[in-house]
Amino acid sequence: MTEPLLEAEDLTVQYRTSNGLLTAVSDASFTIEEGQYFGLVGESGCGKSTIIKAILGGLDDNGRITSGKIKYRGEEIQDLSDEERNRELRWKEISWIPQGSMSSLDPLQRIDEQAIEIARTHTDLSKEEIRERIERMFDIVGLQKSRVSDYPHQFSGGMQQRALIALALFLKPAVIVADEPTTALDVIMQDQVFKYLDEIKEDHDTSMVLVTHDISVVFESCDKMAIMHAGQVAEVGSVVELFDNPRHPYSILLQEAFPDVRYPDRDLGIIEGNPPQNMGNVDYCTFVDRCPWAVDECRKNSPPLESTSSSTSTEPHLASCLRKEEELKVDRANERSLRGDVS
């Protein structure tokens, strides 16, 4: 059996604060395969960006991985130095599309100059090879090749985002990490950006980690997903399986909070309460105070991420809930409104 392309295994990340250790990620696990688009979903503050920073080696100075592993092609990478990451991984193996295009491109450098700087740090490509590659990537993302010598301010916001995607791709990485890549774009430009990303997937067999709070974008664009709540991975599986057969209460309630074109008059659900601030070790379900189906046992142990018996997909379907095998009653005939009773 081949190794996953990228893997997090029981990953815990903590930050030093004036009040003690804040646990941003607790025992998080998931795998990403070659050519797979993987969505990482959850509310703001749930730990998505912390996981991405841990993968990229970009944690803040007060943050550190306290346990667990991150593997790339079967090799542990969590303890690599910056020099080792630059030499072995960054840009040519794992690249990054940051959230804000307006603040991510150097305003004093032309795009091709930025490409040359990246490539010379991480490869032995000649200047001619670098320009040829960035021009090809511009063409793929729908920008004129002649614009590679323009400054960022000469692009619109959508064009800057596509230029960032071109820079992330031009060294042919195996994995793209996209952190809310369309947040600042209007819905038409969002659709265009994801169209380009889909074309790249087909043409280059590139994998992507899409980090977002918008579960509907993941359902539309990804093959597999993980849903996070307050530092814990609540559920992992194929997007089809998690859409049709969610097994964690947070997954169910999160879907109810998003509009469905099939039921335009349906009232959207509300997840009451706020995520907890996890100080020290986390030995309970972080959703317990917001969960309508919680029992006393949920407060005593952190539920393991385990397979569900109801999966209809070849992709493993995992959930971290003591009641994951119970069928939560959802009245789909009445616009999928949640009843709140359990069989």
Long-range contacts (C-beta under 8 A, 24 or more apart in sequence): 3-71, 3-73, 3-74, 4-31, 4-32, 4-33, 4-71, 4-74, 5-32, 5-33, 5-34, 5-36, 5-72, 5-73, 5-174, 5-175, 5-207, 6-31, 6-32, 6-55, 6-70, 6-71, 6-72, 6-94, 6-175, 6-207, 6-209, 7-31, 7-32, 7-69, 7-70, 7-71, 7-72, 8-51, 8-55, 8-68, 8-69, 8-70, 9-68, 9-69, 9-70, 9-71, 10-67, 10-68, 10-69, 11-51, 11-54, 11-65, 11-67, 11-68, 11-69, 11-70, 12-65, 12-66, 12-67, 12-68, 13-47, 13-50, 13-51, 13-54, 13-59, 13-63, 13-64, 13-65, 13-66, 14-63, 14-64, 14-66, 15-60, 15-62, 15-63, 16-62, 16-63, 17-62, 19-279, 20-279, 20-280, 21-279, 21-280, 22-277, 22-278, 22-279, 23-231, 23-278, 23-279, 23-280, 23-281, 23-282, 24-50, 24-63, 24-231, 24-278, 25-50, 25-51, 25-54, 25-231, 26-231, 26-232, 26-278, 26-282, 26-286, 26-302, 27-67, 27-68, 27-232, 27-233, 27-282, 27-302, 27-305, 28-68, 28-226, 28-228, 28-231, 28-232, 28-233, 29-68, 29-233, 29-236, 29-305, 30-226, 30-233, 30-236, 32-175, 32-207, 32-209, 32-224, 33-207, 33-224, 34-174, 34-205, 34-207, 35-201, 35-205, 35-206, 35-207, 36-207, 36-208, 36-223, 36-224, 37-197, 37-201, 37-207, 37-208, 37-210, 37-221, 37-222, 37-223, 37-224, 38-207, 38-208, 38-209, 38-210, 38-222, 38-223, 38-224, 38-225, 38-226, 39-210, 39-212, 39-215, 39-217, 39-218, 39-221, 39-222, 39-224, 39-225, 39-226, 39-239, 40-209, 40-210, 40-211, 40-212, 40-225, 40-226, 40-228, 41-212, 41-213, 41-214, 41-215, 41-218, 41-225, 41-226, 41-227, 41-228, 41-254, 42-213, 42-227, 42-228, 42-229, 43-213, 43-229, 43-275, 44-213, 45-230, 45-275, 46-228, 46-229, 46-230, 46-231, 46-275, 47-228, 47-230, 47-231, 47-232, 48-211, 48-212, 48-228, 49-179, 49-211, 52-96, 52-177, 52-179, 52-209, 52-211, 54-78, 55-94, 55-177, 55-209, 56-85, 56-90, 56-94, 56-96, 56-177, 57-82, 57-85, 57-89, 57-90, 72-175, 86-121, 86-122, 87-122, 90-122, 91-118, 91-119, 91-121, 91-122, 91-168, 91-171, 91-173, 92-122, 92-123, 92-171, 92-172, 92-173, 93-173, 93-174, 93-175, 94-173, 94-174, 94-175, 94-177, 95-167, 95-168, 95-169, 95-171, 95-173, 95-175, 95-176, 95-177, 96-168, 96-176, 96-177, 96-178, 96-179, 97-164, 97-165, 97-168, 97-176, 97-177, 97-178, 97-179, 97-181, 98-164, 98-179, 99-179, 99-180, 99-181, 99-183, 99-184, 100-183, 100-184, 101-157, 101-160, 101-161, 101-163, 101-164, 101-184, 102-157, 102-160, 102-184, 104-164, 105-152, 105-160, 105-163, 105-164, 106-152, 107-151, 107-152, 107-153, 108-151, 109-151, 110-148, 110-149, 110-150, 110-151, 111-147, 111-148, 111-149, 111-150, 111-151, 111-152, 111-163, 111-166, 111-167, 112-148, 112-149, 114-167, 115-148, 115-167, 115-170, 118-167, 118-171, 119-170, 119-171, 122-171, 123-171, 130-170, 133-170, 133-171, 134-166, 134-167, 134-170, 136-170, 137-165, 137-166, 137-167, 137-169, 137-170, 138-163, 138-166, 140-166, 140-169, 140-196, 140-199, 140-200, 140-203, 141-165, 141-166, 141-169, 141-196, 142-192, 142-196, 157-184, 157-185, 157-189, 158-185, 158-186, 158-189, 158-192, 158-193, 161-185, 161-189, 161-193, 162-193, 162-196, 165-193, 165-196, 165-197, 165-200, 169-200, 169-204, 169-206, 172-204, 173-206, 174-206, 174-207, 175-206, 175-207, 175-208, 175-209, 176-206, 176-207, 176-208, 176-209, 177-208, 177-209, 177-211, 178-208, 178-209, 178-210, 178-211, 179-211, 180-211, 180-212, 180-213, 181-210, 182-217, 190-217, 194-220, 194-221, 197-221, 214-258, 215-254, 215-255, 215-258, 216-258, 219-243, 224-315, 227-251, 227-254, 229-275, 229-286, 229-287, 230-275, 230-276, 230-278, 230-286, 230-287, 231-278, 231-282, 231-286, 232-282, 232-285, 232-286, 232-287, 232-302, 232-320, 233-305, 233-320, 234-287, 234-319, 234-320, 234-321, 235-317, 235-318, 235-319, 235-320, 235-321, 236-305, 236-316, 236-317, 236-318, 236-319, 237-311, 237-313, 237-315, 237-316, 237-317, 237-318, 238-313, 238-315, 238-317, 240-313, 241-311, 241-312, 241-313, 241-315, 241-317, 242-317, 244-312, 245-310, 245-311, 245-312, 245-317, 247-308, 247-310, 247-317, 247-319, 247-321, 247-324, 247-325, 248-287, 248-319, 248-320, 248-321, 248-324, 249-287, 249-291, 249-292, 249-293, 249-321, 249-323, 249-328, 250-287, 250-290, 250-291, 251-319, 252-328, 252-330, 252-338, 253-338, 256-336, 256-337, 256-338, 260-335, 260-336, 263-335, 263-336, 265-335, 266-335, 266-336, 266-337, 267-337, 269-337, 269-338, 285-320, 285-321, 285-322, 292-340, 293-323, 293-326, 293-328, 293-342, 295-322, 295-323, 297-322, 298-322
